[in-house]
């Protein structure tokens, strides 16, 4: 699974780690995150992330 970086603050969403603060289980693909999901660091919307 690919990682995604927030273009606002640089936070990296790694599917193998999930987002414990946002109650996202490890193994959750970025595409499976809800549209309401936000960067846990700066609260940027999901659209502000780029695949790398």
PQR file of N, CA, C, O and H, with PARSE charges and radii, in Angstrom:
ATOM      1  N   UNK A   1       0.842  -1.192   0.000 -0.4000 1.5000
ATOM      2  CA  UNK A   1       0.000   0.000   0.000 -0.0000 2.0000
ATOM      3  C   UNK A   1       0.880   1.246   0.000  0.5500 1.7000
ATOM      4  O   UNK A   1       1.938   1.276   0.629 -0.5500 1.4000
ATOM      5  N   UNK A   2       0.431   2.257  -0.707 -0.4000 1.5000
ATOM      6  CA  UNK A   2       1.194   3.498  -0.845 -0.0000 2.0000
ATOM      7  C   UNK A   2       1.024   4.398   0.368  0.5500 1.7000
ATOM      8  O   UNK A   2       0.024   4.332   1.083 -0.5500 1.4000
ATOM      9  H   UNK A   2      -0.428   2.233  -1.218  0.4000 1.0000
ATOM     10  N   UNK A   3       2.020   5.234   0.576 -0.4000 1.5000
ATOM     11  CA  UNK A   3       1.968   6.247   1.625 -0.0000 2.0000
ATOM     12  C   UNK A   3       1.517   7.556   0.991  0.5500 1.7000
ATOM     13  O   UNK A   3       1.682   7.769  -0.210 -0.5500 1.4000
ATOM     14  H   UNK A   3       2.832   5.288  -0.005  0.4000 1.0000
ATOM     15  N   UNK A   4       0.944   8.429   1.816 -0.4000 1.5000
ATOM     16  CA  UNK A   4       0.468   9.728   1.352 -0.0000 2.0000
ATOM     17  C   UNK A   4       0.988  10.810   2.283  0.5500 1.7000
ATOM     18  O   UNK A   4       1.002  10.642   3.503 -0.5500 1.4000
ATOM     19  H   UNK A   4       0.810   8.257   2.791  0.4000 1.0000
ATOM     20  N   UNK A   5       1.424  11.945   1.685 -0.4000 1.5000
ATOM     21  CA  UNK A   5       1.984  13.046   2.458 -0.0000 2.0000
ATOM     22  C   UNK A   5       1.049  14.253   2.398  0.5500 1.7000
ATOM     23  O   UNK A   5       0.530  14.600   1.337 -0.5500 1.4000
ATOM     24  H   UNK A   5       1.413  12.082   0.694  0.4000 1.0000
ATOM     25  N   UNK A   6       0.846  14.888   3.557 -0.4000 1.5000
ATOM     26  CA  UNK A   6       0.065  16.119   3.637 -0.0000 2.0000
ATOM     27  C   UNK A   6       0.903  17.245   3.037  0.5500 1.7000
ATOM     28  O   UNK A   6       2.037  17.474   3.459 -0.5500 1.4000
ATOM     29  H   UNK A   6       1.268  14.606   4.418  0.4000 1.0000
ATOM     30  N   UNK A   7       0.344  17.945   2.058 -0.4000 1.5000
ATOM     31  CA  UNK A   7       1.081  19.024   1.404 -0.0000 2.0000
ATOM     32  C   UNK A   7       1.114  20.288   2.256  0.5500 1.7000
ATOM     33  O   UNK A   7       1.818  21.239   1.918 -0.5500 1.4000
ATOM     34  H   UNK A   7      -0.578  17.760   1.716  0.4000 1.0000
ATOM     35  N   UNK A   8       0.373  20.311   3.342 -0.4000 1.5000
ATOM     36  CA  UNK A   8       0.353  21.474   4.225 -0.0000 2.0000
ATOM     37  C   UNK A   8       1.441  21.362   5.288  0.5500 1.7000
ATOM     38  O   UNK A   8       2.213  22.300   5.487 -0.5500 1.4000
ATOM     39  H   UNK A   8      -0.199  19.538   3.617  0.4000 1.0000
ATOM     40  N   UNK A   9       1.507  20.214   5.976 -0.4000 1.5000
ATOM     41  CA  UNK A   9       2.433  20.096   7.113 -0.0000 2.0000
ATOM     42  C   UNK A   9       3.482  18.995   6.971  0.5500 1.7000
ATOM     43  O   UNK A   9       4.428  18.939   7.755 -0.5500 1.4000
ATOM     44  H   UNK A   9       0.879  19.452   5.815  0.4000 1.0000
ATOM     45  N   UNK A  10       3.322  18.118   5.975 -0.4000 1.5000
ATOM     46  CA  UNK A  10       4.296  17.058   5.765 -0.0000 2.0000
ATOM     47  C   UNK A  10       4.004  15.753   6.490  0.5500 1.7000
ATOM     48  O   UNK A  10       4.783  14.807   6.380 -0.5500 1.4000
ATOM     49  H   UNK A  10       2.552  18.164   5.338  0.4000 1.0000
ATOM     50  N   UNK A  11       2.900  15.678   7.228 -0.4000 1.5000
ATOM     51  CA  UNK A  11       2.514  14.434   7.902 -0.0000 2.0000
ATOM     52  C   UNK A  11       2.388  13.321   6.861  0.5500 1.7000
ATOM     53  O   UNK A  11       1.875  13.542   5.764 -0.5500 1.4000
ATOM     54  H   UNK A  11       2.267  16.447   7.318  0.4000 1.0000
ATOM     55  N   UNK A  12       2.856  12.136   7.212 -0.4000 1.5000
ATOM     56  CA  UNK A  12       2.768  10.994   6.300 -0.0000 2.0000
ATOM     57  C   UNK A  12       1.760   9.990   6.845  0.5500 1.7000
ATOM     58  O   UNK A  12       1.882   9.506   7.970 -0.5500 1.4000
ATOM     59  H   UNK A  12       3.273  11.957   8.103  0.4000 1.0000
ATOM     60  N   UNK A  13       0.754   9.687   6.012 -0.4000 1.5000
ATOM     61  CA  UNK A  13      -0.193   8.625   6.363 -0.0000 2.0000
ATOM     62  C   UNK A  13       0.358   7.331   5.806  0.5500 1.7000
ATOM     63  O   UNK A  13       0.493   7.172   4.593 -0.5500 1.4000
ATOM     64  H   UNK A  13       0.655  10.079   5.098  0.4000 1.0000
ATOM     65  N   UNK A  14       0.674   6.408   6.695 -0.4000 1.5000
ATOM     66  CA  UNK A  14       1.186   5.095   6.304 -0.0000 2.0000
ATOM     67  C   UNK A  14       0.099   4.077   6.640  0.5500 1.7000
ATOM     68  O   UNK A  14      -0.218   3.879   7.813 -0.5500 1.4000
ATOM     69  H   UNK A  14       0.565   6.537   7.680  0.4000 1.0000
ATOM     70  N   UNK A  15      -0.480   3.424   5.619 -0.4000 1.5000
ATOM     71  CA  UNK A  15      -1.562   2.475   5.861 -0.0000 2.0000
ATOM     72  C   UNK A  15      -1.213   1.378   6.861  0.5500 1.7000
ATOM     73  O   UNK A  15      -2.095   0.889   7.568 -0.5500 1.4000
ATOM     74  H   UNK A  15      -0.223   3.584   4.666  0.4000 1.0000
ATOM     75  N   UNK A  16       0.051   0.985   6.933 -0.4000 1.5000
ATOM     76  CA  UNK A  16       0.392  -0.089   7.872 -0.0000 2.0000
ATOM     77  C   UNK A  16       0.241   0.367   9.324  0.5500 1.7000
ATOM     78  O   UNK A  16       0.063  -0.461  10.218 -0.5500 1.4000
ATOM     79  H   UNK A  16       0.767   1.383   6.359  0.4000 1.0000
ATOM     80  N   UNK A  17       0.311   1.685   9.564 -0.4000 1.5000
ATOM     81  CA  UNK A  17       0.149   2.227  10.911 -0.0000 2.0000
ATOM     82  C   UNK A  17      -1.272   2.714  11.185  0.5500 1.7000
ATOM     83  O   UNK A  17      -1.700   2.753  12.338 -0.5500 1.4000
ATOM     84  H   UNK A  17       0.455   2.358   8.838  0.4000 1.0000
ATOM     85  N   UNK A  18      -2.004   3.084  10.134 -0.4000 1.5000
ATOM     86  CA  UNK A  18      -3.328   3.665  10.326 -0.0000 2.0000
ATOM     87  C   UNK A  18      -3.213   5.039  10.965  0.5500 1.7000
ATOM     88  O   UNK A  18      -2.199   5.718  10.807 -0.5500 1.4000
ATOM     89  H   UNK A  18      -1.656   3.051   9.198  0.4000 1.0000
ATOM     90  N   UNK A  19      -4.241   5.447  11.681 -0.4000 1.5000
ATOM     91  CA  UNK A  19      -4.260   6.728  12.398 -0.0000 2.0000
ATOM     92  C   UNK A  19      -4.909   6.480  13.753  0.5500 1.7000
ATOM     93  O   UNK A  19      -6.115   6.675  13.910 -0.5500 1.4000
ATOM     94  H   UNK A  19      -5.065   4.896  11.809  0.4000 1.0000
ATOM     95  N   UNK A  20      -4.111   6.048  14.740 -0.4000 1.5000
ATOM     96  CA  UNK A  20      -4.667   5.732  16.052 -0.0000 2.0000
ATOM     97  C   UNK A  20      -5.456   6.887  16.676  0.5500 1.7000
ATOM     98  O   UNK A  20      -6.477   6.664  17.326 -0.5500 1.4000
ATOM     99  H   UNK A  20      -3.132   5.890  14.613  0.4000 1.0000
ATOM    100  N   UNK A  21      -4.983   8.118  16.479 -0.4000 1.5000
ATOM    101  CA  UNK A  21      -5.675   9.278  17.052 -0.0000 2.0000
ATOM    102  C   UNK A  21      -7.051   9.478  16.415  0.5500 1.7000
ATOM    103  O   UNK A  21      -7.967   9.997  17.053 -0.5500 1.4000
ATOM    104  H   UNK A  21      -4.154   8.300  15.951  0.4000 1.0000
ATOM    105  N   UNK A  22      -7.190   9.061  15.152 -0.4000 1.5000
ATOM    106  CA  UNK A  22      -8.455   9.199  14.439 -0.0000 2.0000
ATOM    107  C   UNK A  22      -9.264   7.920  14.396  0.5500 1.7000
ATOM    108  O   UNK A  22     -10.226   7.810  13.635 -0.5500 1.4000
ATOM    109  H   UNK A  22      -6.446   8.639  14.634  0.4000 1.0000
ATOM    110  N   UNK A  23      -8.869   6.939  15.223 -0.4000 1.5000
ATOM    111  CA  UNK A  23      -9.553   5.646  15.279 -0.0000 2.0000
ATOM    112  C   UNK A  23      -9.556   4.907  13.941  0.5500 1.7000
ATOM    113  O   UNK A  23     -10.523   4.229  13.594 -0.5500 1.4000
ATOM    114  H   UNK A  23      -8.088   7.028  15.841  0.4000 1.0000
ATOM    115  N   UNK A  24      -8.453   5.051  13.194 -0.4000 1.5000
ATOM    116  CA  UNK A  24      -8.307   4.340  11.922 -0.0000 2.0000
ATOM    117  C   UNK A  24      -7.371   3.158  12.176  0.5500 1.7000
ATOM    118  O   UNK A  24      -6.221   3.335  12.576 -0.5500 1.4000
ATOM    119  H   UNK A  24      -7.668   5.601  13.476  0.4000 1.0000
ATOM    120  N   UNK A  25      -7.874   1.977  11.941 -0.4000 1.5000
ATOM    121  CA  UNK A  25      -7.133   0.747  12.206 -0.0000 2.0000
ATOM    122  C   UNK A  25      -5.916   0.594  11.298  0.5500 1.7000
ATOM    123  O   UNK A  25      -5.957   1.012  10.141 -0.5500 1.4000
ATOM    124  H   UNK A  25      -8.809   1.832  11.615  0.4000 1.0000
ATOM    125  N   UNK A  26      -4.835   0.003  11.803 -0.4000 1.5000
ATOM    126  CA  UNK A  26      -3.698  -0.328  10.942 -0.0000 2.0000
ATOM    127  C   UNK A  26      -4.178  -1.216   9.790  0.5500 1.7000
ATOM    128  O   UNK A  26      -5.042  -2.073   9.972 -0.5500 1.4000
ATOM    129  H   UNK A  26      -4.801  -0.336  12.743  0.4000 1.0000
ATOM    130  N   UNK A  27      -3.606  -0.998   8.604 -0.4000 1.5000
ATOM    131  CA  UNK A  27      -3.998  -1.764   7.429 -0.0000 2.0000
ATOM    132  C   UNK A  27      -5.071  -1.089   6.600  0.5500 1.7000
ATOM    133  O   UNK A  27      -5.492  -1.634   5.579 -0.5500 1.4000
ATOM    134  H   UNK A  27      -2.904  -0.301   8.455  0.4000 1.0000
ATOM    135  N   UNK A  28      -5.529   0.099   7.019 -0.4000 1.5000
ATOM    136  CA  UNK A  28      -6.565   0.817   6.280 -0.0000 2.0000
ATOM    137  C   UNK A  28      -5.929   1.619   5.144  0.5500 1.7000
ATOM    138  O   UNK A  28      -5.112   2.508   5.385 -0.5500 1.4000
ATOM    139  H   UNK A  28      -5.187   0.541   7.848  0.4000 1.0000
ATOM    140  N   UNK A  29      -6.305   1.301   3.916 -0.4000 1.5000
ATOM    141  CA  UNK A  29      -5.784   2.022   2.750 -0.0000 2.0000
ATOM    142  C   UNK A  29      -6.272   3.465   2.761  0.5500 1.7000
ATOM    143  O   UNK A  29      -7.355   3.761   3.266 -0.5500 1.4000
ATOM    144  H   UNK A  29      -6.968   0.579   3.720  0.4000 1.0000
ATOM    145  N   UNK A  30      -5.463   4.355   2.199 -0.4000 1.5000
ATOM    146  CA  UNK A  30      -5.831   5.775   2.142 -0.0000 2.0000
ATOM    147  C   UNK A  30      -7.171   5.961   1.448  0.5500 1.7000
ATOM    148  O   UNK A  30      -7.998   6.756   1.894 -0.5500 1.4000
ATOM    149  H   UNK A  30      -4.584   4.114   1.788  0.4000 1.0000
ATOM    150  N   UNK A  31      -7.389   5.232   0.358 -0.4000 1.5000
ATOM    151  CA  UNK A  31      -8.646   5.351  -0.391 -0.0000 2.0000
ATOM    152  C   UNK A  31      -9.862   4.916   0.418  0.5500 1.7000
ATOM    153  O   UNK A  31     -10.990   5.289   0.096 -0.5500 1.4000
ATOM    154  H   UNK A  31      -6.717   4.586  -0.004  0.4000 1.0000
ATOM    155  N   UNK A  32      -9.638   4.130   1.462 -0.4000 1.5000
ATOM    156  CA  UNK A  32     -10.744   3.667   2.303 -0.0000 2.0000
ATOM    157  C   UNK A  32     -11.056   4.616   3.460  0.5500 1.7000
ATOM    158  O   UNK A  32     -12.022   4.400   4.193 -0.5500 1.4000
ATOM    159  H   UNK A  32      -8.722   3.827   1.724  0.4000 1.0000
ATOM    160  N   UNK A  33     -10.246   5.666   3.630 -0.4000 1.5000
ATOM    161  CA  UNK A  33     -10.546   6.658   4.665 -0.0000 2.0000
ATOM    162  C   UNK A  33     -11.800   7.424   4.263  0.5500 1.7000
ATOM    163  O   UNK A  33     -12.046   7.627   3.074 -0.5500 1.4000
ATOM    164  H   UNK A  33      -9.462   5.841   3.035  0.4000 1.0000
ATOM    165  N   UNK A  34     -12.584   7.845   5.228 -0.4000 1.5000
ATOM    166  CA  UNK A  34     -13.790   8.605   4.911 -0.0000 2.0000
ATOM    167  C   UNK A  34     -13.413   9.957   4.323  0.5500 1.7000
ATOM    168  O   UNK A  34     -12.301  10.439   4.536 -0.5500 1.4000
ATOM    169  H   UNK A  34     -12.384   7.681   6.194  0.4000 1.0000
ATOM    170  N   UNK A  35     -14.324  10.567   3.590 -0.4000 1.5000
ATOM    171  CA  UNK A  35     -14.080  11.897   3.019 -0.0000 2.0000
ATOM    172  C   UNK A  35     -13.939  12.947   4.116  0.5500 1.7000
ATOM    173  O   UNK A  35     -13.355  14.006   3.885 -0.5500 1.4000
ATOM    174  H   UNK A  35     -15.228  10.176   3.417  0.4000 1.0000
ATOM    175  N   UNK A  36     -14.462  12.668   5.299 -0.4000 1.5000
ATOM    176  CA  UNK A  36     -14.387  13.607   6.418 -0.0000 2.0000
ATOM    177  C   UNK A  36     -13.058  13.513   7.159  0.5500 1.7000
ATOM    178  O   UNK A  36     -12.741  14.378   7.975 -0.5500 1.4000
ATOM    179  H   UNK A  36     -14.936  11.808   5.486  0.4000 1.0000
ATOM    180  N   UNK A  37     -12.272  12.461   6.880 -0.4000 1.5000
ATOM    181  CA  UNK A  37     -10.995  12.286   7.567 -0.0000 2.0000
ATOM    182  C   UNK A  37     -10.105  13.491   7.300  0.5500 1.7000
ATOM    183  O   UNK A  37     -10.083  14.020   6.189 -0.5500 1.4000
ATOM    184  H   UNK A  37     -12.530  11.758   6.217  0.4000 1.0000
ATOM    185  N   UNK A  38      -9.367  13.925   8.326 -0.4000 1.5000
ATOM    186  CA  UNK A  38      -8.463  15.066   8.213 -0.0000 2.0000
ATOM    187  C   UNK A  38      -7.089  14.688   8.719  0.5500 1.7000
ATOM    188  O   UNK A  38      -6.930  13.720   9.462 -0.5500 1.4000
ATOM    189  H   UNK A  38      -9.385  13.495   9.229  0.4000 1.0000
ATOM    190  N   UNK A  39      -6.108  15.451   8.315 -0.4000 1.5000
ATOM    191  CA  UNK A  39      -4.748  15.254   8.804 -0.0000 2.0000
ATOM    192  C   UNK A  39      -4.762  15.381  10.328  0.5500 1.7000
ATOM    193  O   UNK A  39      -5.257  16.373  10.862 -0.5500 1.4000
ATOM    194  H   UNK A  39      -6.237  16.238   7.711  0.4000 1.0000
ATOM    195  N   UNK A  40      -4.224  14.388  11.025 -0.4000 1.5000
ATOM    196  CA  UNK A  40      -4.240  14.442  12.482 -0.0000 2.0000
ATOM    197  C   UNK A  40      -3.316  15.517  13.056  0.5500 1.7000
ATOM    198  O   UNK A  40      -3.421  15.872  14.230 -0.5500 1.4000
ATOM    199  H   UNK A  40      -3.821  13.582  10.591  0.4000 1.0000
ATOM    200  N   UNK A  41      -2.421  16.026  12.229 -0.4000 1.5000
ATOM    201  CA  UNK A  41      -1.460  17.022  12.705 -0.0000 2.0000
ATOM    202  C   UNK A  41      -1.951  18.458  12.489  0.5500 1.7000
ATOM    203  O   UNK A  41      -1.886  19.283  13.401 -0.5500 1.4000
ATOM    204  H   UNK A  41      -2.336  15.737  11.275  0.4000 1.0000
ATOM    205  N   UNK A  42      -2.449  18.755  11.267 -0.4000 1.5000
ATOM    206  CA  UNK A  42      -2.835  20.140  10.958 -0.0000 2.0000
ATOM    207  C   UNK A  42      -4.305  20.291  10.562  0.5500 1.7000
ATOM    208  O   UNK A  42      -4.768  21.404  10.311 -0.5500 1.4000
ATOM    209  H   UNK A  42      -2.502  18.085  10.526  0.4000 1.0000
ATOM    210  N   UNK A  43      -5.034  19.186  10.506 -0.4000 1.5000
ATOM    211  CA  UNK A  43      -6.469  19.163  10.184 -0.0000 2.0000
ATOM    212  C   UNK A  43      -6.790  19.552   8.739  0.5500 1.7000
ATOM    213  O   UNK A  43      -7.910  19.964   8.433 -0.5500 1.4000
ATOM    214  H   UNK A  43      -4.658  18.283  10.710  0.4000 1.0000
ATOM    215  N   UNK A  44      -5.795  19.417   7.852 -0.4000 1.5000
ATOM    216  CA  UNK A  44      -6.052  19.652   6.430 -0.0000 2.0000
ATOM    217  C   UNK A  44      -6.971  18.542   5.915  0.5500 1.7000
ATOM    218  O   UNK A  44      -6.922  17.418   6.413 -0.5500 1.4000
ATOM    219  H   UNK A  44      -4.886  19.083   8.100  0.4000 1.0000
ATOM    220  N   UNK A  45      -7.804  18.850   4.926 -0.4000 1.5000
ATOM    221  CA  UNK A  45      -8.693  17.821   4.366 -0.0000 2.0000
ATOM    222  C   UNK A  45      -7.913  16.768   3.580  0.5500 1.7000
ATOM    223  O   UNK A  45      -6.771  16.989   3.176 -0.5500 1.4000
ATOM    224  H   UNK A  45      -7.844  19.763   4.521  0.4000 1.0000
ATOM    225  N   UNK A  46      -8.544  15.645   3.380 -0.4000 1.5000
ATOM    226  CA  UNK A  46      -7.951  14.508   2.662 -0.0000 2.0000
ATOM    227  C   UNK A  46      -7.435  14.904   1.277  0.5500 1.7000
ATOM    228  O   UNK A  46      -6.456  14.331   0.798 -0.5500 1.4000
ATOM    229  H   UNK A  46      -9.472  15.467   3.708  0.4000 1.0000
ATOM    230  N   UNK A  47      -8.083  15.875   0.631 -0.4000 1.5000
ATOM    231  CA  UNK A  47      -7.684  16.305  -0.713 -0.0000 2.0000
ATOM    232  C   UNK A  47      -6.291  16.931  -0.743  0.5500 1.7000
ATOM    233  O   UNK A  47      -5.697  17.068  -1.813 -0.5500 1.4000
ATOM    234  H   UNK A  47      -8.878  16.340   1.020  0.4000 1.0000
ATOM    235  N   UNK A  48      -5.771  17.309   0.412 -0.4000 1.5000
ATOM    236  CA  UNK A  48      -4.463  17.966   0.475 -0.0000 2.0000
ATOM    237  C   UNK A  48      -3.310  16.959   0.553  0.5500 1.7000
ATOM    238  O   UNK A  48      -2.159  17.356   0.732 -0.5500 1.4000
ATOM    239  H   UNK A  48      -6.253  17.197   1.281  0.4000 1.0000
ATOM    240  N   UNK A  49      -3.603  15.679   0.423 -0.4000 1.5000
ATOM    241  CA  UNK A  49      -2.575  14.640   0.486 -0.0000 2.0000
ATOM    242  C   UNK A  49      -2.185  14.187  -0.914  0.5500 1.7000
ATOM    243  O   UNK A  49      -3.017  14.123  -1.820 -0.5500 1.4000
ATOM    244  H   UNK A  49      -4.538  15.357   0.277  0.4000 1.0000
ATOM    245  N   UNK A  50      -0.891  13.871  -1.074 -0.4000 1.5000
ATOM    246  CA  UNK A  50      -0.391  13.357  -2.342 -0.0000 2.0000
ATOM    247  C   UNK A  50       0.286  12.007  -2.102  0.5500 1.7000
ATOM    248  O   UNK A  50       0.917  11.777  -1.070 -0.5500 1.4000
ATOM    249  H   UNK A  50      -0.216  13.922  -0.339  0.4000 1.0000
ATOM    250  N   UNK A  51       0.135  11.140  -3.073 -0.4000 1.5000
ATOM    251  CA  UNK A  51       0.745   9.804  -3.011 -0.0000 2.0000
ATOM    252  C   UNK A  51       2.242   9.936  -3.302  0.5500 1.7000
ATOM    253  O   UNK A  51       2.656  10.719  -4.157 -0.5500 1.4000
ATOM    254  H   UNK A  51      -0.377  11.326  -3.911  0.4000 1.0000
ATOM    255  N   UNK A  52       3.042   9.153  -2.573 -0.4000 1.5000
ATOM    256  CA  UNK A  52       4.484   9.140  -2.882 -0.0000 2.0000
ATOM    257  C   UNK A  52       5.064   7.770  -2.684  0.5500 1.7000
ATOM    258  O   UNK A  52       6.260   7.570  -2.896 -0.5500 1.4000
ATOM    259  H   UNK A  52       2.706   8.517  -1.879  0.4000 1.0000
TER
END
